[in-house]
C-alpha cells in the first residue's frame, strides 16, 4: 500500500485467522448480494485514490464496473485488525475512507470478536452498530443483511 507517498509493506503476511475471517465475510456478503447485479465482493485489490495513495482493503464491495483498476470509492470496505496494522487502520485509512466517501467502513477485531460498523452520514463516520449485536443490514445499491456470527468459525 501507498499512503501519501509512504510505502507500507505487509510484513509478515496476515495470520491464518485473519485470512479465514476475510474469506468467511466475503462468502457472507456474496450470499447476501446474490441478486444484486451492480455490486461485487473483492478481497484485497488495489484502490487507486491518487498517484501517491493506493490502498488494499481486506474486503470491499464495489457497485459499478471496474474498467481496468478500481479508481472510484467502493460502497463498503473492511479492515481486519492486527498488531501491525491497527494504528494505520484506525487512523490513516479511517480518514481516507471517510474523505473519499466510502459509505460503510467495518473494522474487525478478531481478538475480541467485535465488528465496528461506521456509516458515512453528512460527510463523517458515525459508529452505527452496537458491538453486542450480531446482525446488521447494509443499505447500498442493494440490501445486504449479514450475520457476523458466521465469520468467526
C-alpha positions in Angstrom: 0.0 0.0 0.0 1.0 3.6 -0.6 -0.4 6.4 1.6 0.6 10.0 0.7 3.8 8.7 -0.9 4.8 6.4 2.0 5.0 2.7 1.2 3.6 0.3 3.7 4.6 -3.3 3.4 2.7 -6.4 4.5 5.4 -8.0 6.6 4.7 -10.5 8.0 1.9 -12.0 6.0 -1.6 -12.0 7.7 -2.2 -14.8 10.2 -4.4 -17.7 9.1 -7.2 -16.5 11.4 -7.2 -13.1 9.6 -7.4 -14.8 6.2 -10.2 -17.1 7.4 -12.3 -14.2 8.7 -11.7 -12.4 5.4 -12.9 -15.4 3.5 -16.0 -16.0 5.7 -17.0 -12.4 5.5 -16.6 -12.4 1.7 -18.8 -15.5 1.5 -21.5 -13.9 3.7 -21.5 -10.8 1.5 -21.5 -12.8 -1.7 -24.6 -14.7 -0.5 -26.3 -11.5 0.7 -25.7 -9.8 -2.6 -26.5 -12.8 -4.8 -29.4 -10.9 -6.6 -27.6 -7.6 -6.7 -26.0 -7.4 -10.2 -24.3 -4.0 -9.9 -22.3 -4.9 -6.7 -19.4 -7.3 -6.4 -17.3 -8.5 -3.4 -13.5 -8.4 -3.7 -10.6 -9.3 -1.5 -7.5 -7.1 -1.3 -7.4 -5.4 -4.7 -5.7 -2.1 -5.3 -7.9 1.0 -5.0 -6.0 3.8 -6.7 -7.1 7.0 -4.9 -4.3 9.3 -6.3 -0.8 9.0 -7.7 0.6 8.8 -4.1 -2.2 6.8 -2.4 -3.1 3.2 -3.2 -4.9 1.1 -0.7 -5.8 -2.6 -0.4 -8.7 -3.1 2.0 -9.1 -6.7 3.2 -12.6 -7.0 1.8 -14.5 -4.5 -0.3 -17.8 -4.2 -2.1 -17.8 -2.3 -5.3 -21.1 -1.2 -7.0 -20.2 -0.4 -10.6 -17.9 -1.6 -13.3 -14.2 -1.7 -12.7 -12.7 -1.0 -16.2 -9.0 -1.7 -15.6 -8.3 -0.8 -12.0 -10.5 0.4 -9.2 -10.3 4.2 -9.2 -13.6 5.2 -7.5 -14.9 4.7 -4.0 -16.2 1.3 -3.0 -19.6 1.2 -1.2 -18.0 -0.7 1.7 -14.5 -1.5 3.0 -13.4 -3.9 5.7 -10.1 -3.9 7.6 -9.3 -6.8 9.9 -7.1 -5.6 12.7 -3.7 -7.0 13.6 -1.0 -5.6 15.8 1.0 -4.5 12.8 -1.9 -2.6 11.1 -4.3 -1.5 13.8 -3.0 2.1 14.1 -3.0 2.6 10.3 -6.5 1.1 10.0 -8.0 3.2 12.8 -6.3 6.5 11.8 -4.8 6.9 8.3 -7.2 4.6 6.5 -10.3 5.7 8.6 -9.8 9.3 7.5 -9.0 8.5 3.8 -12.1 6.3 3.6 -14.2 9.0 5.2 -12.8 11.7 2.9 -13.3 9.5 -0.2 -17.0 8.9 0.6 -17.0 5.2 1.4 -20.5 4.6 2.8 -19.5 1.8 5.2 -16.2 1.1 7.0 -16.0 -2.1 9.0 -13.2 -2.6 11.5 -13.0 -6.2 12.7 -11.1 -7.1 15.8 -10.5 -10.9 15.7 -9.1 -11.0 19.2 -12.4 -9.7 20.8 -14.7 -10.9 18.0 -16.0 -7.4 17.6 -17.2 -5.7 14.4 -17.4 -1.9 14.4 -19.6 -0.5 11.7 -19.1 3.1 10.7 -21.6 4.7 8.3 -20.9 7.9 6.4 -23.5 10.5 7.4 -23.2 14.2 6.5 -19.6 13.7 5.5 -18.3 12.0 8.6 -18.4 8.4 10.0 -20.9 7.5 12.8 -20.5 4.3 14.7 -23.6 2.6 13.6 -23.6 -0.9 15.1 -23.7 -1.7 18.8 -20.9 -4.2 19.4 -23.2 -6.6 21.1 -25.5 -7.2 18.1 -24.5 -9.9 15.6 -26.6 -8.8 12.6 -26.7 -5.7 10.5 -28.5 -4.7 7.3 -26.4 -2.6 4.9 -28.3 -0.3 2.5 -26.2 0.5 -0.5 -27.1 0.0 -4.2 -28.7 -3.2 -2.9 -29.6 -4.5 0.6 -27.3 -6.9 2.4 -28.1 -8.5 5.8 -25.1 -10.0 7.4 -24.9 -12.3 10.5 -21.4 -11.7 11.9 -21.6 -14.9 14.0 -20.7 -16.8 10.8 -17.3 -15.2 10.3 -15.6 -16.4 13.5 -15.5 -20.1 12.5 
